[in-house]
Amino acid sequence: KLTSRNYTLVLADTTLVNADAQKRVRIIEANAKAKAQVIIAEATSTAETLREQAYAESYAYVRETLGFNDTFVGSKAQNDKLFKYIWAKSLKDQNGGSKLVVGFDGTSIKTSS
């Protein structure tokens, strides 16, 4: 009887230790997954910021190089020439399979693809 009782106690203790270890592993895995998601989100945010900075720098270079000087209406700068350049470039960059609809609404141009 004593051996059977000891066996049962050891088995119960082993089961408890195993369950505790599994719980700790699940906690570690969950923390690692959460940290990975934070790292991915931060990297995505940094990449987007860098991309936007690169766009701003390249368009500033284009504006300066091509002499697209700002005109002012009141106190607001109007970058009409630069915006037309960007619009023309986006039209040029459309792939051949896309459909582009262009419409006029007064003095503005509306597009849809």
Contacts in CASP RR format, 6 or more apart in sequence:
PFRMAT RR
TARGET T0000
AUTHOR 0000-0000-0000
METHOD contacts of the structure
MODEL  1
KLTSRNYTLVLADTTLVNADAQKRVRIIEANAKAKAQVIIAEATSTAETL
REQAYAESYAYVRETLGFNDTFVGSKAQNDKLFKYIWAKSLKDQNGGSKL
VVGFDGTSIKTSS
59 82 0 8 1.000
59 86 0 8 1.000
62 68 0 8 1.000
62 82 0 8 1.000
62 85 0 8 1.000
63 69 0 8 1.000
63 79 0 8 1.000
63 81 0 8 1.000
63 82 0 8 1.000
66 81 0 8 1.000
66 85 0 8 1.000
67 81 0 8 1.000
68 79 0 8 1.000
68 81 0 8 1.000
68 82 0 8 1.000
68 85 0 8 1.000
69 81 0 8 1.000
70 77 0 8 1.000
70 78 0 8 1.000
70 79 0 8 1.000
71 77 0 8 1.000
71 78 0 8 1.000
71 80 0 8 1.000
72 78 0 8 1.000
87 109 0 8 1.000
91 100 0 8 1.000
94 100 0 8 1.000
94 113 0 8 1.000
98 113 0 8 1.000
99 113 0 8 1.000
100 111 0 8 1.000
100 112 0 8 1.000
100 113 0 8 1.000
101 111 0 8 1.000
101 112 0 8 1.000
101 113 0 8 1.000
102 109 0 8 1.000
102 110 0 8 1.000
102 111 0 8 1.000
103 109 0 8 1.000
103 110 0 8 1.000
103 111 0 8 1.000
104 110 0 8 1.000
END
